[in-house]
Amino acid sequence: MDRLADHYDMWARWDAEREDALAKLPKCGYCGNPITEDYFFIINRTFVCESCLMKEHRQFTVDFE
Ligand SMILES: [Zn+2]
């Protein structure tokens, strides 16, 4: 029983530290997720993560008219 409690304590502490770290990260203005990459983009003063950048802003040259 004691061992189980220890485990839970460790997990709870780790989870709280992780939550803290995530709270300090910039949040993507498109998907709302904390940006965990080493870099992000700012478009019209909105933070954008790489996957949203690709989803929302990438244009294929073949579609250009
Ligand atoms: Zn995003």
N, CA, C, O and the ligand as a Tripos MOL2 file, in Angstrom:
@<TRIPOS>MOLECULE
protein
  261   259    66     0     0
PROTEIN
NO_CHARGES

@<TRIPOS>ATOM
      1 N           0.8400   -1.2120    0.0000 N.3       1 MET1
      2 CA          0.0000    0.0000    0.0000 C.3       1 MET1
      3 C           0.8710    1.2570    0.0000 C.2       1 MET1
      4 O           0.6280    2.2090   -0.7420 O.2       1 MET1
      5 N           1.9100    1.2260    0.8700 N.am      2 ASP2
      6 CA          2.8290    2.3640    0.9480 C.3       2 ASP2
      7 C           3.5410    2.6050   -0.3940 C.2       2 ASP2
      8 O           3.7360    3.7400   -0.8280 O.2       2 ASP2
      9 N           3.9070    1.5210   -1.0080 N.am      3 ARG3
     10 CA          4.6300    1.6550   -2.2730 C.3       3 ARG3
     11 C           3.7580    2.3030   -3.3360 C.2       3 ARG3
     12 O           4.2200    3.0890   -4.1630 O.2       3 ARG3
     13 N           2.4980    1.9500   -3.2830 N.am      4 LEU4
     14 CA          1.5680    2.5170   -4.2570 C.3       4 LEU4
     15 C           1.4350    4.0330   -4.0560 C.2       4 LEU4
     16 O           1.4020    4.8010   -5.0170 O.2       4 LEU4
     17 N           1.3590    4.4440   -2.7820 N.am      5 ALA5
     18 CA          1.2370    5.8680   -2.4620 C.3       5 ALA5
     19 C           2.4770    6.6270   -2.9440 C.2       5 ALA5
     20 O           2.3700    7.7190   -3.5040 O.2       5 ALA5
     21 N           3.6540    6.0320   -2.7170 N.am      6 ASP6
     22 CA          4.8880    6.6500   -3.1890 C.3       6 ASP6
     23 C           4.8470    6.8810   -4.6880 C.2       6 ASP6
     24 O           5.2200    7.9390   -5.1950 O.2       6 ASP6
     25 N           4.3950    5.8810   -5.3580 N.am      7 HIS7
     26 CA          4.3140    5.9630   -6.8080 C.3       7 HIS7
     27 C           3.4030    7.1010   -7.2440 C.2       7 HIS7
     28 O           3.7200    7.8880   -8.1360 O.2       7 HIS7
     29 N           2.2690    7.1510   -6.5800 N.am      8 TYR8
     30 CA          1.3090    8.1950   -6.9430 C.3       8 TYR8
     31 C           1.8750    9.5770   -6.6720 C.2       8 TYR8
     32 O           1.7040   10.4910   -7.4780 O.2       8 TYR8
     33 N           2.5560    9.7350   -5.5290 N.am      9 ASP9
     34 CA          3.1860   11.0170   -5.1820 C.3       9 ASP9
     35 C           4.1740   11.4430   -6.2520 C.2       9 ASP9
     36 O           4.1770   12.5900   -6.7000 O.2       9 ASP9
     37 N           5.0020   10.5080   -6.6480 N.am     10 MET10
     38 CA          5.9950   10.8180   -7.6760 C.3      10 MET10
     39 C           5.3250   11.2730   -8.9620 C.2      10 MET10
     40 O           5.7170   12.2540   -9.5950 O.2      10 MET10
     41 N           4.3050   10.5230   -9.3120 N.am     11 TRP11
     42 CA          3.5930   10.8430  -10.5460 C.3      11 TRP11
     43 C           2.9280   12.2160  -10.4490 C.2      11 TRP11
     44 O           2.9780   13.0080  -11.3900 O.2      11 TRP11
     45 N           2.3010   12.4900   -9.2900 N.am     12 ALA12
     46 CA          1.6000   13.7590   -9.1010 C.3      12 ALA12
     47 C           2.5840   14.9260   -9.1740 C.2      12 ALA12
     48 O           2.2810   15.9640   -9.7610 O.2      12 ALA12
     49 N           3.7690   14.7480   -8.5700 N.am     13 ARG13
     50 CA          4.7660   15.8100   -8.5970 C.3      13 ARG13
     51 C           5.2500   16.0410  -10.0260 C.2      13 ARG13
     52 O           5.3610   17.1760  -10.4900 O.2      13 ARG13
     53 N           5.5340   14.9400  -10.7040 N.am     14 TRP14
     54 CA          5.9940   15.0350  -12.0900 C.3      14 TRP14
     55 C           4.9310   15.7300  -12.9480 C.2      14 TRP14
     56 O           5.2480   16.5820  -13.7780 O.2      14 TRP14
     57 N           3.6960   15.3610  -12.7360 N.am     15 ASP15
     58 CA          2.6080   15.9240  -13.5290 C.3      15 ASP15
     59 C           2.4750   17.4270  -13.2790 C.2      15 ASP15
     60 O           2.2380   18.1980  -14.2080 O.2      15 ASP15
     61 N           2.6300   17.8410  -12.0040 N.am     16 ALA16
     62 CA          2.5230   19.2560  -11.6550 C.3      16 ALA16
     63 C           3.6610   20.0540  -12.2880 C.2      16 ALA16
     64 O           3.4500   21.1540  -12.7970 O.2      16 ALA16
     65 N           4.8670   19.4900  -12.2510 N.am     17 GLU17
     66 CA          6.0050   20.1680  -12.8740 C.3      17 GLU17
     67 C           5.8030   20.3030  -14.3700 C.2      17 GLU17
     68 O           6.1320   21.3220  -14.9760 O.2      17 GLU17
     69 N           5.2600   19.2590  -14.9410 N.am     18 ARG18
     70 CA          5.0060   19.2640  -16.3810 C.3      18 ARG18
     71 C           3.9400   20.3170  -16.7210 C.2      18 ARG18
     72 O           4.0810   21.0560  -17.6950 O.2      18 ARG18
     73 N           2.8970   20.3780  -15.9260 N.am     19 GLU19
     74 CA          1.8500   21.3800  -16.1320 C.3      19 GLU19
     75 C           2.4280   22.7860  -16.0480 C.2      19 GLU19
     76 O           2.0890   23.6640  -16.8420 O.2      19 GLU19
     77 N           3.3060   22.9810  -15.0710 N.am     20 ASP20
     78 CA          3.9800   24.2610  -14.8930 C.3      20 ASP20
     79 C           4.7650   24.6420  -16.1260 C.2      20 ASP20
     80 O           4.6650   25.7640  -16.6220 O.2      20 ASP20
     81 N           5.5510   23.6950  -16.6190 N.am     21 ALA21
     82 CA          6.3880   23.9480  -17.7830 C.3      21 ALA21
     83 C           5.5120   24.2760  -18.9940 C.2      21 ALA21
     84 O           5.8210   25.1820  -19.7690 O.2      21 ALA21
     85 N           4.4300   23.5370  -19.1430 N.am     22 LEU22
     86 CA          3.5360   23.7720  -20.2780 C.3      22 LEU22
     87 C           2.8770   25.1400  -20.1990 C.2      22 LEU22
     88 O           2.6540   25.7940  -21.2180 O.2      22 LEU22
     89 N           2.5680   25.5660  -18.9780 N.am     23 ALA23
     90 CA          1.8930   26.8480  -18.7920 C.3      23 ALA23
     91 C           2.7890   28.0100  -19.2090 C.2      23 ALA23
     92 O           2.3000   29.0840  -19.5590 O.2      23 ALA23
     93 N           4.1110   27.7880  -19.1680 N.am     24 LYS24
     94 CA          5.0500   28.8530  -19.5180 C.3      24 LYS24
     95 C           5.2650   28.9520  -21.0230 C.2      24 LYS24
     96 O           5.8070   29.9400  -21.5200 O.2      24 LYS24
     97 N           4.8450   27.9390  -21.7280 N.am     25 LEU25
     98 CA          5.0800   27.9330  -23.1720 C.3      25 LEU25
     99 C           4.0980   28.8400  -23.9000 C.2      25 LEU25
    100 O           2.9820   29.0630  -23.4300 O.2      25 LEU25
    101 N           4.5180   29.3600  -25.0460 N.am     26 PRO26
    102 CA          3.5590   30.1170  -25.8570 C.3      26 PRO26
    103 C           2.4740   29.1740  -26.3620 C.2      26 PRO26
    104 O           2.7280   27.9970  -26.6190 O.2      26 PRO26
    105 N           1.2630   29.7050  -26.4990 N.am     27 LYS27
    106 CA          0.1660   28.8670  -27.0020 C.3      27 LYS27
    107 C          -0.1330   29.2070  -28.4460 C.2      27 LYS27
    108 O          -0.1560   30.3760  -28.8300 O.2      27 LYS27
    109 N          -0.3560   28.2000  -29.2220 N.am     28 CYS28
    110 CA         -0.6850   28.4080  -30.6290 C.3      28 CYS28
    111 C          -2.0690   29.0480  -30.7330 C.2      28 CYS28
    112 O          -3.0200   28.5810  -30.1060 O.2      28 CYS28
    113 N          -2.1810   30.1080  -31.5150 N.am     29 GLY29
    114 CA         -3.4520   30.8000  -31.6750 C.3      29 GLY29
    115 C          -4.4430   30.0590  -32.5480 C.2      29 GLY29
    116 O          -5.6080   30.4490  -32.6360 O.2      29 GLY29
    117 N          -3.9960   28.9980  -33.1910 N.am     30 TYR30
    118 CA         -4.8890   28.2320  -34.0570 C.3      30 TYR30
    119 C          -5.4400   27.0040  -33.3550 C.2      30 TYR30
    120 O          -6.6550   26.8250  -33.2740 O.2      30 TYR30
    121 N          -4.5450   26.1470  -32.8410 N.am     31 CYS31
    122 CA         -5.0270   24.9190  -32.2030 C.3      31 CYS31
    123 C          -5.1280   25.0740  -30.6880 C.2      31 CYS31
    124 O          -5.7380   24.2350  -30.0260 O.2      31 CYS31
    125 N          -4.5320   26.1470  -30.1190 N.am     32 GLY32
    126 CA         -4.6240   26.3860  -28.6860 C.3      32 GLY32
    127 C          -3.6760   25.5390  -27.8550 C.2      32 GLY32
    128 O          -3.6910   25.6310  -26.6270 O.2      32 GLY32
    129 N          -2.8560   24.7200  -28.4900 N.am     33 ASN33
    130 CA         -1.9320   23.8730  -27.7440 C.3      33 ASN33
    131 C          -0.6620   24.6380  -27.3950 C.2      33 ASN33
    132 O          -0.2330   25.5160  -28.1430 O.2      33 ASN33
    133 N          -0.0550   24.2980  -26.2440 N.am     34 PRO34
    134 CA          1.2500   24.8870  -25.9340 C.3      34 PRO34
    135 C           2.2650   24.4370  -26.9800 C.2      34 PRO34
    136 O           2.2560   23.2870  -27.4200 O.2      34 PRO34
    137 N           3.1320   25.3560  -27.3660 N.am     35 ILE35
    138 CA          4.0860   25.0310  -28.4260 C.3      35 ILE35
    139 C           5.3450   24.4400  -27.7970 C.2      35 ILE35
    140 O           6.0810   25.1290  -27.0910 O.2      35 ILE35
    141 N           5.5820   23.1700  -28.0590 N.am     36 THR36
    142 CA          6.6950   22.4550  -27.4290 C.3      36 THR36
    143 C           7.9290   22.3960  -28.3240 C.2      36 THR36
    144 O           8.9880   21.9530  -27.8820 O.2      36 THR36
    145 N           7.8090   22.8320  -29.5610 N.am     37 GLU37
    146 CA          8.9790   22.8610  -30.4350 C.3      37 GLU37
    147 C           9.9480   23.9550  -29.9760 C.2      37 GLU37
    148 O           9.5990   24.7930  -29.1440 O.2      37 GLU37
    149 N          11.1440   23.9400  -30.5160 N.am     38 ASP38
    150 CA         12.1510   24.9500  -30.1760 C.3      38 ASP38
    151 C          11.8340   26.2910  -30.8230 C.2      38 ASP38
    152 O          12.4640   27.3000  -30.5040 O.2      38 ASP38
    153 N          10.9050   26.3080  -31.6890 N.am     39 TYR39
    154 CA         10.6040   27.5430  -32.4090 C.3      39 TYR39
    155 C           9.1110   27.5840  -32.7290 C.2      39 TYR39
    156 O           8.4400   26.5520  -32.7180 O.2      39 TYR39
    157 N           8.6070   28.7550  -33.0090 N.am     40 PHE40
    158 CA          7.2380   28.8840  -33.4800 C.3      40 PHE40
    159 C           7.2030   30.0710  -34.4190 C.2      40 PHE40
    160 O           8.2420   30.6750  -34.6850 O.2      40 PHE40
    161 N           6.0640   30.4100  -34.9140 N.am     41 PHE41
    162 CA          5.9620   31.4750  -35.8980 C.3      41 PHE41
    163 C           4.9900   32.5320  -35.3810 C.2      41 PHE41
    164 O           4.0860   32.2330  -34.6000 O.2      41 PHE41
    165 N           5.1860   33.7500  -35.8190 N.am     42 ILE42
    166 CA          4.2390   34.7980  -35.4640 C.3      42 ILE42
    167 C           3.6830   35.3630  -36.7600 C.2      42 ILE42
    168 O           4.4160   35.9140  -37.5800 O.2      42 ILE42
    169 N           2.3960   35.2190  -36.9270 N.am     43 ILE43
    170 CA          1.7460   35.7320  -38.1240 C.3      43 ILE43
    171 C           0.6550   36.6980  -37.6860 C.2      43 ILE43
    172 O          -0.2690   36.3170  -36.9680 O.2      43 ILE43
    173 N           0.7630   37.9280  -38.1130 N.am     44 ASN44
    174 CA         -0.1740   38.9630  -37.6710 C.3      44 ASN44
    175 C          -0.3370   38.9650  -36.1520 C.2      44 ASN44
    176 O          -1.4500   39.0420  -35.6300 O.2      44 ASN44
    177 N           0.7930   38.8800  -35.4600 N.am     45 ARG45
    178 CA          0.8460   38.8990  -33.9940 C.3      45 ARG45
    179 C           0.1870   37.6940  -33.3380 C.2      45 ARG45
    180 O          -0.0810   37.7150  -32.1370 O.2      45 ARG45
    181 N          -0.0720   36.6620  -34.0980 N.am     46 THR46
    182 CA         -0.6130   35.4370  -33.5210 C.3      46 THR46
    183 C           0.4770   34.3770  -33.5180 C.2      46 THR46
    184 O           1.1630   34.1760  -34.5200 O.2      46 THR46
    185 N           0.6350   33.6960  -32.3760 N.am     47 PHE47
    186 CA          1.6040   32.6000  -32.3220 C.3      47 PHE47
    187 C           1.0420   31.4190  -33.0970 C.2      47 PHE47
    188 O          -0.1350   31.0820  -32.9720 O.2      47 PHE47
    189 N           1.8850   30.8070  -33.8860 N.am     48 VAL48
    190 CA          1.4430   29.6790  -34.6960 C.3      48 VAL48
    191 C           2.4600   28.5490  -34.5810 C.2      48 VAL48
    192 O           3.6580   28.7650  -34.7650 O.2      48 VAL48
    193 N           1.9810   27.3440  -34.2760 N.am     49 CYS49
    194 CA          2.8890   26.2040  -34.2320 C.3      49 CYS49
    195 C           3.1480   25.7170  -35.6530 C.2      49 CYS49
    196 O           2.4440   26.0830  -36.5940 O.2      49 CYS49
    197 N           4.1690   24.8870  -35.7830 N.am     50 GLU50
    198 CA          4.5670   24.4930  -37.1310 C.3      50 GLU50
    199 C           3.4680   23.7250  -37.8530 C.2      50 GLU50
    200 O           3.2500   23.9320  -39.0460 O.2      50 GLU50
    201 N           2.7740   22.8380  -37.1400 N.am     51 SER51
    202 CA          1.7810   22.0320  -37.8390 C.3      51 SER51
    203 C           0.6160   22.9040  -38.3050 C.2      51 SER51
    204 O           0.0580   22.6570  -39.3740 O.2      51 SER51
    205 N           0.2410   23.9180  -37.5240 N.am     52 CYS52
    206 CA         -0.8180   24.8310  -37.9720 C.3      52 CYS52
    207 C          -0.3220   25.7100  -39.1150 C.2      52 CYS52
    208 O          -1.0730   26.0330  -40.0350 O.2      52 CYS52
    209 N           0.9400   26.0880  -39.0450 N.am     53 LEU53
    210 CA          1.5020   26.8850  -40.1350 C.3      53 LEU53
    211 C           1.3570   26.1270  -41.4420 C.2      53 LEU53
    212 O           0.9400   26.6770  -42.4610 O.2      53 LEU53
    213 N           1.7130   24.8490  -41.3870 N.am     54 MET54
    214 CA          1.6250   24.0220  -42.5880 C.3      54 MET54
    215 C           0.1760   23.8370  -43.0290 C.2      54 MET54
    216 O          -0.1420   23.8570  -44.2180 O.2      54 MET54
    217 N          -0.7000   23.6540  -42.0230 N.am     55 LYS55
    218 CA         -2.1050   23.4050  -42.3500 C.3      55 LYS55
    219 C          -2.7740   24.6540  -42.9100 C.2      55 LYS55
    220 O          -3.5240   24.5840  -43.8830 O.2      55 LYS55
    221 N          -2.4970   25.8040  -42.2840 N.am     56 GLU56
    222 CA         -3.2690   27.0090  -42.5830 C.3      56 GLU56
    223 C          -2.6120   27.9190  -43.6170 C.2      56 GLU56
    224 O          -3.2990   28.6520  -44.3280 O.2      56 GLU56
    225 N          -1.2860   27.8740  -43.7000 N.am     57 HIS57
    226 CA         -0.6140   28.9010  -44.4780 C.3      57 HIS57
    227 C           0.1830   28.3840  -45.6610 C.2      57 HIS57
    228 O           0.6160   29.1700  -46.5040 O.2      57 HIS57
    229 N           0.3830   27.0860  -45.7360 N.am     58 ARG58
    230 CA          1.1650   26.5810  -46.8530 C.3      58 ARG58
    231 C           0.3060   26.5770  -48.1160 C.2      58 ARG58
    232 O          -0.8360   26.1170  -48.1190 O.2      58 ARG58
    233 N           0.8830   27.0940  -49.1620 N.am     59 GLN59
    234 CA          0.2070   27.0980  -50.4590 C.3      59 GLN59
    235 C           1.0600   26.3130  -51.4390 C.2      59 GLN59
    236 O           2.2840   26.4350  -51.4560 O.2      59 GLN59
    237 N           0.4180   25.5310  -52.2300 N.am     60 PHE60
    238 CA          1.1700   24.7950  -53.2380 C.3      60 PHE60
    239 C           1.2660   25.6410  -54.5040 C.2      60 PHE60
    240 O           0.2720   26.1930  -54.9780 O.2      60 PHE60
    241 N           2.4470   25.7290  -55.0260 N.am     61 THR61
    242 CA          2.6780   26.5830  -56.2030 C.3      61 THR61
    243 C           1.8230   26.1590  -57.3970 C.2      61 THR61
    244 O           1.4470   26.9840  -58.2300 O.2      61 THR61
    245 N           1.5220   24.8640  -57.4680 N.am     62 VAL62
    246 CA          0.7070   24.4260  -58.6110 C.3      62 VAL62
    247 C          -0.7110   24.9960  -58.5370 C.2      62 VAL62
    248 O          -1.3940   25.1040  -59.5560 O.2      62 VAL62
    249 N          -1.1560   25.3670  -57.3100 N.am     63 ASP63
    250 CA         -2.4880   25.9400  -57.1620 C.3      63 ASP63
    251 C          -2.5280   27.4440  -57.4450 C.2      63 ASP63
    252 O          -3.5950   28.0550  -57.5120 O.2      63 ASP63
    253 N          -1.3480   28.0140  -57.6080 N.am     64 PHE64
    254 CA         -1.2570   29.4630  -57.8120 C.3      64 PHE64
    255 C          -1.7680   29.8430  -59.2070 C.2      64 PHE64
    256 O          -1.3620   29.2670  -60.2160 O.2      64 PHE64
    257 N          -2.6680   30.8300  -59.2300 N.am     65 GLU65
    258 CA         -3.1970   31.2330  -60.5360 C.3      65 GLU65
    259 C          -2.9180   32.6960  -60.7640 C.2      65 GLU65
    260 O          -3.2820   33.2390  -61.8070 O.2      65 GLU65
    261 ZN         -1.2210   24.9970  -33.6990 Zn       66 ZN66
@<TRIPOS>BOND
     1     1     2 1
     2     2     3 1
     3     3     4 2
     4     3     5 am
     5     5     6 1
     6     6     7 1
     7     7     8 2
     8     7     9 am
     9     9    10 1
    10    10    11 1
    11    11    12 2
    12    11    13 am
    13    13    14 1
    14    14    15 1
    15    15    16 2
    16    15    17 am
    17    17    18 1
    18    18    19 1
    19    19    20 2
    20    19    21 am
    21    21    22 1
    22    22    23 1
    23    23    24 2
    24    23    25 am
    25    25    26 1
    26    26    27 1
    27    27    28 2
    28    27    29 am
    29    29    30 1
    30    30    31 1
    31    31    32 2
    32    31    33 am
    33    33    34 1
    34    34    35 1
    35    35    36 2
    36    35    37 am
    37    37    38 1
    38    38    39 1
    39    39    40 2
    40    39    41 am
    41    41    42 1
    42    42    43 1
    43    43    44 2
    44    43    45 am
    45    45    46 1
    46    46    47 1
    47    47    48 2
    48    47    49 am
    49    49    50 1
    50    50    51 1
    51    51    52 2
    52    51    53 am
    53    53    54 1
    54    54    55 1
    55    55    56 2
    56    55    57 am
    57    57    58 1
    58    58    59 1
    59    59    60 2
    60    59    61 am
    61    61    62 1
    62    62    63 1
    63    63    64 2
    64    63    65 am
    65    65    66 1
    66    66    67 1
    67    67    68 2
    68    67    69 am
    69    69    70 1
    70    70    71 1
    71    71    72 2
    72    71    73 am
    73    73    74 1
    74    74    75 1
    75    75    76 2
    76    75    77 am
    77    77    78 1
    78    78    79 1
    79    79    80 2
    80    79    81 am
    81    81    82 1
    82    82    83 1
    83    83    84 2
    84    83    85 am
    85    85    86 1
    86    86    87 1
    87    87    88 2
    88    87    89 am
    89    89    90 1
    90    90    91 1
    91    91    92 2
    92    91    93 am
    93    93    94 1
    94    94    95 1
    95    95    96 2
    96    95    97 am
    97    97    98 1
    98    98    99 1
    99    99   100 2
   100    99   101 am
   101   101   102 1
   102   102   103 1
   103   103   104 2
   104   103   105 am
   105   105   106 1
   106   106   107 1
   107   107   108 2
   108   107   109 am
   109   109   110 1
   110   110   111 1
   111   111   112 2
   112   111   113 am
   113   113   114 1
   114   114   115 1
   115   115   116 2
   116   115   117 am
   117   117   118 1
   118   118   119 1
   119   119   120 2
   120   119   121 am
   121   121   122 1
   122   122   123 1
   123   123   124 2
   124   123   125 am
   125   125   126 1
   126   126   127 1
   127   127   128 2
   128   127   129 am
   129   129   130 1
   130   130   131 1
   131   131   132 2
   132   131   133 am
   133   133   134 1
   134   134   135 1
   135   135   136 2
   136   135   137 am
   137   137   138 1
   138   138   139 1
   139   139   140 2
   140   139   141 am
   141   141   142 1
   142   142   143 1
   143   143   144 2
   144   143   145 am
   145   145   146 1
   146   146   147 1
   147   147   148 2
   148   147   149 am
   149   149   150 1
   150   150   151 1
   151   151   152 2
   152   151   153 am
   153   153   154 1
   154   154   155 1
   155   155   156 2
   156   155   157 am
   157   157   158 1
   158   158   159 1
   159   159   160 2
   160   159   161 am
   161   161   162 1
   162   162   163 1
   163   163   164 2
   164   163   165 am
   165   165   166 1
   166   166   167 1
   167   167   168 2
   168   167   169 am
   169   169   170 1
   170   170   171 1
   171   171   172 2
   172   171   173 am
   173   173   174 1
   174   174   175 1
   175   175   176 2
   176   175   177 am
   177   177   178 1
   178   178   179 1
   179   179   180 2
   180   179   181 am
   181   181   182 1
   182   182   183 1
   183   183   184 2
   184   183   185 am
   185   185   186 1
   186   186   187 1
   187   187   188 2
   188   187   189 am
   189   189   190 1
   190   190   191 1
   191   191   192 2
   192   191   193 am
   193   193   194 1
   194   194   195 1
   195   195   196 2
   196   195   197 am
   197   197   198 1
   198   198   199 1
   199   199   200 2
   200   199   201 am
   201   201   202 1
   202   202   203 1
   203   203   204 2
   204   203   205 am
   205   205   206 1
   206   206   207 1
   207   207   208 2
   208   207   209 am
   209   209   210 1
   210   210   211 1
   211   211   212 2
   212   211   213 am
   213   213   214 1
   214   214   215 1
   215   215   216 2
   216   215   217 am
   217   217   218 1
   218   218   219 1
   219   219   220 2
   220   219   221 am
   221   221   222 1
   222   222   223 1
   223   223   224 2
   224   223   225 am
   225   225   226 1
   226   226   227 1
   227   227   228 2
   228   227   229 am
   229   229   230 1
   230   230   231 1
   231   231   232 2
   232   231   233 am
   233   233   234 1
   234   234   235 1
   235   235   236 2
   236   235   237 am
   237   237   238 1
   238   238   239 1
   239   239   240 2
   240   239   241 am
   241   241   242 1
   242   242   243 1
   243   243   244 2
   244   243   245 am
   245   245   246 1
   246   246   247 1
   247   247   248 2
   248   247   249 am
   249   249   250 1
   250   250   251 1
   251   251   252 2
   252   251   253 am
   253   253   254 1
   254   254   255 1
   255   255   256 2
   256   255   257 am
   257   257   258 1
   258   258   259 1
   259   259   260 2
@<TRIPOS>SUBSTRUCTURE
     1 MET1         2 RESIDUE 1 A MET
     2 ASP2         6 RESIDUE 1 A ASP
     3 ARG3        10 RESIDUE 1 A ARG
     4 LEU4        14 RESIDUE 1 A LEU
     5 ALA5        18 RESIDUE 1 A ALA
     6 ASP6        22 RESIDUE 1 A ASP
     7 HIS7        26 RESIDUE 1 A HIS
     8 TYR8        30 RESIDUE 1 A TYR
     9 ASP9        34 RESIDUE 1 A ASP
    10 MET10       38 RESIDUE 1 A MET
    11 TRP11       42 RESIDUE 1 A TRP
    12 ALA12       46 RESIDUE 1 A ALA
    13 ARG13       50 RESIDUE 1 A ARG
    14 TRP14       54 RESIDUE 1 A TRP
    15 ASP15       58 RESIDUE 1 A ASP
    16 ALA16       62 RESIDUE 1 A ALA
    17 GLU17       66 RESIDUE 1 A GLU
    18 ARG18       70 RESIDUE 1 A ARG
    19 GLU19       74 RESIDUE 1 A GLU
    20 ASP20       78 RESIDUE 1 A ASP
    21 ALA21       82 RESIDUE 1 A ALA
    22 LEU22       86 RESIDUE 1 A LEU
    23 ALA23       90 RESIDUE 1 A ALA
    24 LYS24       94 RESIDUE 1 A LYS
    25 LEU25       98 RESIDUE 1 A LEU
    26 PRO26      102 RESIDUE 1 A PRO
    27 LYS27      106 RESIDUE 1 A LYS
    28 CYS28      110 RESIDUE 1 A CYS
    29 GLY29      114 RESIDUE 1 A GLY
    30 TYR30      118 RESIDUE 1 A TYR
    31 CYS31      122 RESIDUE 1 A CYS
    32 GLY32      126 RESIDUE 1 A GLY
    33 ASN33      130 RESIDUE 1 A ASN
    34 PRO34      134 RESIDUE 1 A PRO
    35 ILE35      138 RESIDUE 1 A ILE
    36 THR36      142 RESIDUE 1 A THR
    37 GLU37      146 RESIDUE 1 A GLU
    38 ASP38      150 RESIDUE 1 A ASP
    39 TYR39      154 RESIDUE 1 A TYR
    40 PHE40      158 RESIDUE 1 A PHE
    41 PHE41      162 RESIDUE 1 A PHE
    42 ILE42      166 RESIDUE 1 A ILE
    43 ILE43      170 RESIDUE 1 A ILE
    44 ASN44      174 RESIDUE 1 A ASN
    45 ARG45      178 RESIDUE 1 A ARG
    46 THR46      182 RESIDUE 1 A THR
    47 PHE47      186 RESIDUE 1 A PHE
    48 VAL48      190 RESIDUE 1 A VAL
    49 CYS49      194 RESIDUE 1 A CYS
    50 GLU50      198 RESIDUE 1 A GLU
    51 SER51      202 RESIDUE 1 A SER
    52 CYS52      206 RESIDUE 1 A CYS
    53 LEU53      210 RESIDUE 1 A LEU
    54 MET54      214 RESIDUE 1 A MET
    55 LYS55      218 RESIDUE 1 A LYS
    56 GLU56      222 RESIDUE 1 A GLU
    57 HIS57      226 RESIDUE 1 A HIS
    58 ARG58      230 RESIDUE 1 A ARG
    59 GLN59      234 RESIDUE 1 A GLN
    60 PHE60      238 RESIDUE 1 A PHE
    61 THR61      242 RESIDUE 1 A THR
    62 VAL62      246 RESIDUE 1 A VAL
    63 ASP63      250 RESIDUE 1 A ASP
    64 PHE64      254 RESIDUE 1 A PHE
    65 GLU65      258 RESIDUE 1 A GLU
    66 ZN66       261 GROUP 0 **** ****
